[in-house]
Amino acid sequence: MPILIAVLFILFFSVPVRADLTQGVDALNRGDGKAALQHLLPSANKDNDEAQYYLGRLYYYPISGIRRDYRESAKWFRLAAEKGHVAARYKLGGAYLSGKGVAQDDGRAVHWWLLAAREGHHEAQNNLGAMFANGRGVPQSLVAAYALQLVAARNGNELAPANLTKKEALLGPDEKREAMALSERLGQSSSFDAALAPYLVMR
C-alpha cells in the first residue's frame, strides 16, 4: 500500500508539470513571452530541467512581453545543465564563449561543450573542433579538430563539411589517419572521454 500511495502521489503532481511545460513551450513558439513565463516558471521552480532550459531560451532571444536578460538566461541554462540537460550544456558553453550573462571564459565554454559533445550534440562537437583548431581553452590540435568536426558532420551538422575541407589541406597523411581513427572513438559516448583526453593536455 505505501508503494501504491507513492506512485499515485508522483502521478498526481507530474501531470500538472507536464501540462505547464507543454503550454509554456507552445507559448514560446508562438512568441507570447508573458504566457510562456507564466507556464514555465512553476515547473522550473520545481527543478524541471526542460522548463529551466526553455526559460533560458525565453530570456536569451527577443520575444514579445519579455525583456532580454542574458544573466537570467545563463542562470536557467546553468540549472538545467547541471542536471544533465544536453542542449542547456551547449547553450551555457556558448554563453561562456561570448561572455553573455557570465564572465567570458574559453575554458568553461570547452567544459560545457565537452559534456554536450559526448552525448552526441553535433553543434557542440563542431564548436569544440573550432576551439581545438584555434587553441582556445584547449591545446591547439588540428587532429582533434578534424576528428570532432568529422563526427559532427556524420551527426548532421551543416557547417562541419566546409570546416573539414579547410582542414584537410593542412593535415599530413599520418595526421589524417590519426584523425580518422580518433573520430571513430569519439562517435561513441563510452569512449569519448578516454579518446580525447590526450589532446586536452599540452604535448
C-alpha positions as CSV (number, residue, x, y, z in Angstrom):
1,M,0.0,0.0,0.0
2,P,2.7,2.6,0.8
3,I,4.3,2.0,-2.6
4,L,0.9,2.5,-4.4
5,I,0.4,5.7,-2.5
6,A,3.8,7.0,-3.5
7,V,3.2,6.1,-7.2
8,L,-0.2,7.9,-7.1
9,F,1.5,10.9,-5.4
10,I,4.1,11.1,-8.2
11,L,1.5,10.8,-11.0
12,F,-0.8,13.4,-9.4
13,F,1.9,16.1,-9.3
14,S,3.7,15.2,-12.5
15,V,0.7,15.7,-14.7
16,P,0.4,19.5,-14.0
17,V,4.1,19.9,-14.5
18,R,3.9,18.3,-18.0
19,A,0.8,20.4,-18.8
20,D,2.5,23.6,-17.8
21,L,5.6,22.7,-19.7
22,T,3.7,21.9,-22.9
23,Q,1.7,25.1,-22.7
24,G,4.8,27.1,-21.9
25,V,6.7,25.8,-24.9
26,D,3.7,26.4,-27.2
27,A,3.5,30.0,-26.0
28,L,7.3,30.4,-26.5
29,N,6.9,29.1,-30.1
30,R,4.2,31.5,-30.9
31,G,6.1,34.4,-29.5
32,D,4.0,35.1,-26.4
33,G,6.6,35.7,-23.8
34,K,4.3,36.5,-20.9
35,A,2.3,33.4,-21.3
36,A,5.5,31.3,-21.7
37,L,6.9,32.7,-18.4
38,Q,3.6,32.1,-16.6
39,H,3.6,28.4,-17.6
40,L,7.3,27.6,-17.5
41,L,8.3,29.3,-14.2
42,P,6.3,27.0,-11.8
43,S,7.8,23.9,-13.4
44,A,11.3,25.4,-13.5
45,N,11.0,26.2,-9.8
46,K,10.1,22.6,-9.2
47,D,13.5,21.7,-10.7
48,N,12.2,20.5,-14.1
49,D,15.3,20.8,-16.3
50,E,13.3,21.1,-19.5
51,A,11.4,24.0,-18.2
52,Q,14.6,25.6,-16.9
53,Y,16.2,25.2,-20.4
54,Y,13.2,26.9,-22.1
55,L,13.3,29.7,-19.6
56,G,16.9,30.2,-20.6
57,R,15.8,30.5,-24.2
58,L,13.0,32.8,-23.2
59,Y,15.4,35.3,-21.8
60,Y,18.1,34.8,-24.4
61,Y,16.1,35.6,-27.6
62,P,14.0,38.6,-28.4
63,I,10.3,37.8,-27.6
64,S,7.2,39.9,-27.1
65,G,6.5,40.7,-23.4
66,I,9.9,39.8,-22.0
67,R,13.0,41.9,-21.7
68,R,16.1,40.2,-23.0
69,D,18.3,39.3,-20.0
70,Y,21.5,37.4,-20.7
71,R,22.3,37.0,-17.0
72,E,18.9,35.5,-16.2
73,S,19.2,33.3,-19.3
74,A,22.6,31.9,-18.2
75,K,21.2,31.3,-14.7
76,W,18.4,29.0,-16.1
77,F,20.7,27.3,-18.6
78,R,23.1,26.5,-15.8
79,L,20.4,25.0,-13.6
80,A,19.3,22.7,-16.4
81,A,22.9,22.0,-17.5
82,E,23.9,20.9,-14.0
83,K,21.1,18.3,-14.1
84,G,22.5,16.9,-17.4
85,H,20.3,18.7,-19.9
86,V,22.4,18.4,-23.1
87,A,21.0,21.4,-25.1
88,A,21.4,23.5,-22.0
89,R,25.0,22.5,-21.7
90,Y,25.5,23.6,-25.2
91,K,23.9,26.9,-24.7
92,L,25.8,27.5,-21.5
93,G,29.0,26.8,-23.3
94,G,28.0,29.5,-25.9
95,A,27.3,32.0,-23.1
96,Y,30.9,31.5,-21.7
97,L,32.4,31.8,-25.2
98,S,30.6,35.1,-25.9
99,G,30.5,36.4,-22.3
100,K,26.8,37.0,-22.4
101,G,25.4,36.8,-18.9
102,V,28.6,35.3,-17.5
103,A,32.3,36.3,-17.5
104,Q,33.9,35.3,-20.8
105,D,35.9,32.1,-20.2
106,D,37.1,29.8,-23.0
107,G,37.9,27.0,-20.6
108,R,34.4,27.0,-19.2
109,A,33.0,27.0,-22.7
110,V,35.1,24.0,-23.6
111,H,33.9,22.3,-20.3
112,W,30.2,22.5,-21.1
113,W,30.7,21.7,-24.8
114,L,32.7,18.6,-23.9
115,L,29.8,17.4,-21.8
116,A,27.3,18.1,-24.6
117,A,29.5,16.7,-27.4
118,R,30.0,13.4,-25.5
119,E,26.2,12.9,-25.7
120,G,26.2,13.5,-29.5
121,H,25.3,17.2,-29.7
122,H,26.6,18.0,-33.2
123,E,26.8,21.7,-32.7
124,A,28.9,21.3,-29.6
125,Q,31.1,18.8,-31.5
126,N,31.6,21.3,-34.3
127,N,32.3,24.2,-32.0
128,L,34.8,22.1,-30.0
129,G,36.6,21.4,-33.3
130,A,36.9,25.1,-33.8
131,M,38.3,25.5,-30.3
132,F,41.0,22.9,-30.9
133,A,41.8,24.4,-34.3
134,N,42.4,27.8,-32.8
135,G,43.8,26.6,-29.4
136,R,41.1,28.4,-27.4
137,G,40.6,26.8,-24.0
138,V,42.5,23.7,-25.1
139,P,45.9,23.0,-26.7
140,Q,45.9,23.5,-30.4
141,S,45.4,20.3,-32.3
142,L,44.2,20.0,-35.9
143,V,43.9,16.3,-35.5
144,A,41.4,16.6,-32.7
145,A,39.7,19.5,-34.5
146,Y,39.3,17.4,-37.7
147,A,38.1,14.3,-35.8
148,L,35.4,16.3,-33.8
149,Q,34.1,18.0,-36.9
150,L,34.0,14.8,-38.8
151,V,31.8,13.3,-36.0
152,A,29.7,16.5,-36.2
153,A,29.3,16.1,-39.9
154,R,28.2,12.5,-39.5
155,N,25.6,13.6,-37.0
156,G,24.2,16.1,-39.5
157,N,25.9,19.4,-38.7
158,E,25.6,21.6,-41.7
159,L,28.7,23.7,-41.0
160,A,31.1,20.9,-40.4
161,P,31.7,19.8,-44.0
162,A,33.1,23.2,-45.0
163,N,35.3,23.2,-41.9
164,L,36.6,19.8,-42.8
165,T,37.5,20.9,-46.3
166,K,39.6,23.7,-44.9
167,K,41.5,21.5,-42.5
168,E,42.2,18.6,-45.0
169,A,44.8,20.8,-46.8
170,L,46.6,21.3,-43.5
171,L,46.8,17.7,-42.4
172,G,49.6,15.3,-43.5
173,P,48.7,11.6,-44.3
174,D,49.7,10.4,-40.9
175,E,47.7,13.1,-39.2
176,K,44.7,12.4,-41.4
177,R,44.8,8.7,-40.4
178,E,45.1,9.6,-36.8
179,A,42.1,11.9,-37.0
180,M,40.0,9.3,-38.8
181,A,40.8,6.7,-36.1
182,L,40.1,9.3,-33.4
183,S,36.7,10.1,-34.9
184,E,35.6,6.5,-34.7
185,R,36.2,6.5,-30.9
186,L,34.7,10.0,-30.4
187,G,31.5,8.8,-32.1
188,Q,30.8,6.6,-29.1
189,S,29.9,8.2,-25.8
190,S,31.5,5.3,-23.9
191,S,35.0,6.0,-25.3
192,F,34.6,9.8,-25.9
193,D,36.4,10.9,-22.8
194,A,39.3,8.5,-23.0
195,A,39.8,9.1,-26.7
196,L,40.0,12.9,-26.3
197,A,41.9,13.0,-23.0
198,P,45.5,13.0,-24.6
199,Y,44.5,16.1,-26.7
200,L,43.4,18.0,-23.7
201,V,46.9,18.2,-22.2
202,M,49.8,20.2,-23.7
203,R,52.1,18.0,-25.8
